Amino acid sequence: MSRRHALITGAAGGIGRAAALRFAQEGAAVALLDQKADGIDHLAREIVANGGRAVAVVVDVTNDESMRIAVGHAVASLGQIDVLFNCAGGSRKGDTAVDRVDLALWERTLQLDLNGTMLSCRHAIPAIVAAGGGTVVNMSSGAGLKGTFGGHAYTAAKGAVIALTRALAAQYAQQGVRVNAICAGRIRTERILQNQDAGGAASEELVARYPFREGDPVDIANIALFLASDESRMITGEAIAANGGFSAY
């Protein structure tokens, strides 16, 4: 990864932050994109202090012009972009079945989780092609593989990310771009830990059946690192389940 130049959205916390640190540890230069200026500024300073190369770029991933400017700034700062890791997004409190979900919440969820991913790809993929090829890793979810998650807005958005990933892989293969999605299970990010339920019999039963169903942000960061590297050169157009078997048995 020492010659890679990675753009990471949602880099201020959670999986995005963990990925930025792992990519930088492996020698990649990183562009840290997020709305939270303080978070990415602090992270960029941390990476630079440890001998890495990083630039912080404030962006609204749901805004086309904001993403265009942000990618241009990242390319100007790093010289090129050959890796995109789309981490911005997440589920929302109040997301529920379609007959009850608030329509404004539905729209906000799709705007961030699906449109944000699309706009990042819209502007970063041409830069990756210009760099001679590279990789895109999109964050989906186990909810996109299995229809048992109660939040239908999030499920719809993450399922659409998988379909978009496959379409992008087919579209840009001849231009040297690989595109994959990670379908994560329950990851112990700060947001998830703050919102988690008290537990109970259902939670205990799930843990007993799927002992690896919960992970830490670095677990997903390591998968993204692999998918962004040459070691995964045979993999494109795939939805990689990382949920402890929850989508398999």
C-alpha positions in Angstrom: 0.0 0.0 0.0 3.0 2.3 0.1 2.2 3.7 -3.3 -1.5 4.1 -2.8 -3.5 7.3 -2.5 -6.8 6.7 -0.7 -9.8 8.8 -0.3 -12.0 7.8 2.7 -15.4 9.3 3.4 -16.8 9.3 6.9 -13.3 9.5 8.2 -13.9 11.4 11.4 -15.0 8.3 13.4 -15.9 4.6 13.5 -14.9 2.4 10.5 -13.7 5.4 8.5 -11.3 6.5 11.1 -10.0 3.0 11.7 -9.5 2.5 8.0 -7.6 5.8 7.7 -5.2 4.7 10.4 -4.7 1.2 8.9 -4.1 2.6 5.4 -1.6 5.1 6.7 0.1 2.4 8.8 0.6 0.5 5.6 2.1 3.5 3.9 -0.8 4.9 1.9 -1.4 8.6 1.6 -4.9 9.4 2.8 -7.5 12.1 2.1 -9.9 12.3 5.0 -13.4 13.4 4.0 -16.1 14.2 6.5 -18.5 17.0 7.6 -16.8 17.0 11.1 -13.9 19.4 10.6 -12.4 18.9 14.1 -12.5 15.1 13.8 -10.6 14.9 10.5 -8.2 17.7 11.4 -7.2 15.9 14.5 -6.9 12.6 12.7 -4.7 14.1 9.9 -2.4 15.6 12.6 -2.2 12.2 14.3 -1.3 10.5 11.0 1.3 13.1 10.1 2.8 13.0 13.6 3.4 9.3 13.1 5.2 9.8 9.8 2.3 9.4 7.4 0.8 11.7 4.8 -2.8 13.0 5.2 -5.1 15.8 4.2 -8.4 16.7 5.8 -11.2 17.8 3.5 -14.6 19.0 4.8 -17.4 17.8 2.6 -21.1 17.1 2.4 -21.2 13.7 0.6 -24.9 14.2 -0.3 -24.1 17.3 -2.3 -22.8 16.9 -5.9 -20.8 20.2 -6.0 -19.3 19.6 -2.6 -18.1 16.2 -3.6 -16.7 17.5 -6.9 -14.7 20.2 -5.1 -13.5 17.7 -2.3 -12.2 15.2 -4.8 -10.4 17.9 -6.8 -8.8 19.1 -3.6 -7.8 15.6 -2.6 -6.2 15.0 -6.0 -4.4 18.3 -5.9 -3.0 17.6 -2.4 -2.0 14.0 -2.9 -1.2 14.0 -6.6 -3.7 11.4 -7.5 -6.4 9.1 -6.1 -6.3 5.3 -6.7 -8.4 4.1 -3.8 -11.9 5.1 -2.7 -13.4 3.8 0.5 -17.0 4.9 1.0 -17.7 4.9 4.8 -20.1 7.8 5.2 -23.5 6.6 6.2 -25.4 4.6 8.8 -28.8 3.6 10.2 -31.1 6.0 12.0 -33.3 5.8 15.1 -36.9 5.6 14.1 -36.2 3.6 10.9 -38.9 1.0 10.7 -41.3 -0.9 8.3 -42.5 0.9 5.2 -46.1 1.3 6.5 -44.8 3.3 9.6 -41.5 4.9 8.6 -41.4 8.7 8.5 -41.0 9.7 4.9 -38.5 12.4 5.8 -36.3 9.9 7.6 -36.6 7.6 4.5 -35.4 10.3 2.2 -32.5 11.3 4.5 -31.4 7.7 4.9 -31.3 7.1 1.1 -29.7 10.5 0.5 -26.8 9.7 2.8 -26.3 5.9 2.4 -27.1 5.6 -1.3 -26.7 9.0 -2.9 -23.6 9.8 -0.9 -22.0 6.6 -2.1 -23.0 7.3 -5.7 -21.7 10.9 -5.6 -18.4 9.8 -4.2 -18.0 7.2 -7.0 -19.3 9.8 -9.5 -16.3 12.1 -8.8 -13.6 9.8 -7.6 -13.8 7.0 -10.2 -12.7 9.4 -13.1 -9.7 10.4 -10.9 -8.9 6.7 -10.3 -9.1 6.0 -14.0 -6.9 9.0 -14.7 -4.4 7.5 -12.2 -4.2 4.3 -14.3 -6.7 2.3 -12.3 -7.4 1.3 -8.8 -10.1 0.1 -6.4 -13.4 1.2 -4.9 -14.7 -0.3 -1.6 -18.3 0.6 -0.7 -19.8 0.0 2.7 -23.0 -2.0 2.6 -24.4 -4.1 5.3 -25.7 -7.5 6.2 -29.1 -5.8 6.0 -28.5 -5.6 2.2 -28.2 -9.4 2.0 -30.9 -10.5 4.3 -34.4 -9.1 4.7 -34.8 -9.5 8.5 -33.6 -6.1 9.6 -36.5 -3.9 10.7 -35.2 -0.7 9.3 -36.5 -0.7 5.8 -34.9 2.6 4.7 -31.5 1.4 5.7 -32.1 -2.1 4.2 -33.2 -0.5 0.9 -30.2 1.8 0.7 -27.6 -0.8 1.5 -29.2 -3.3 -0.9 -29.0 -0.7 -3.6 -25.3 -0.1 -2.7 -24.7 -3.8 -3.5 -26.4 -3.5 -6.9 -24.6 -0.3 -7.7 -21.3 -1.9 -6.7 -21.9 -4.7 -9.3 -22.9 -2.2 -12.0 -19.7 -0.1 -11.4 -17.5 -3.2 -11.4 -18.9 -4.1 -14.8 -18.8 -0.6 -16.2 -15.2 0.2 -15.2 -13.4 -3.1 -15.4 -11.8 -2.4 -18.8 -10.4 0.9 -17.3 -8.6 -1.0 -14.5 -11.0 -0.2 -11.7 -12.2 -3.0 -9.3 -15.3 -2.3 -7.2 -16.4 -4.3 -4.2 -18.7 -3.9 -1.2 -18.3 -4.9 2.4 -21.5 -6.2 4.1 -20.8 -5.6 7.7 -22.6 -7.0 10.7 -22.8 -5.3 14.0 -19.7 -3.2 14.5 -18.9 -1.7 17.9 -18.5 1.9 16.7 -19.1 4.7 19.2 -22.5 5.4 17.7 -23.6 1.8 18.0 -22.4 1.5 21.6 -24.2 4.7 22.6 -27.5 3.4 21.1 -27.3 -0.3 21.9 -30.1 -2.0 23.8 -29.7 -3.2 27.3 -29.5 -6.8 25.9 -31.9 -9.6 26.8 -32.7 -13.1 25.8 -32.8 -12.4 22.1 -29.4 -10.8 22.2 -27.9 -13.7 24.2 -29.4 -16.2 21.8 -27.9 -14.4 18.8 -24.5 -14.3 20.5 -24.7 -18.0 21.3 -25.6 -18.9 17.7 -23.3 -16.4 16.0 -20.3 -15.9 18.3 -18.4 -13.7 15.7 -21.4 -11.6 14.8 -20.0 -8.4 16.5 -16.8 -6.8 15.5 -14.7 -3.7 15.9 -14.1 -1.0 13.4 -10.5 -2.3 12.7 -12.0 -5.6 11.6 -13.7 -3.9 8.7 -10.7 -1.7 8.1 -8.6 -4.8 7.6 -11.0 -6.1 5.0 -11.0 -2.8 3.2 -7.2 -2.8 3.2 -7.2 -6.2 1.6 -9.7 -5.3 -1.0 -7.8 -2.1 -1.8 -4.5 -4.0 -2.2 -3.1 -6.1 -5.1 -3.6 -9.2 -3.1 -7.3 -9.1 -3.9 -6.7 -8.5 -7.7 -9.0 -11.4 -8.6 -12.0 -9.9 -6.7 -14.4 -7.4 -8.2 -18.2 -7.0 -8.2 -18.5 -8.9 -4.9 -20.5 -8.2 -1.8 -18.2 -9.5 1.0 -20.2 -10.6 4.1 -18.4 -9.7 7.3 -21.1 -10.6 9.9 -20.0 -13.7 11.6 -22.1 -16.0 9.4 -25.4 -14.2 10.1 -26.2 -14.1 6.4 -25.2 -17.7 5.8 -26.7 -19.8 8.6 
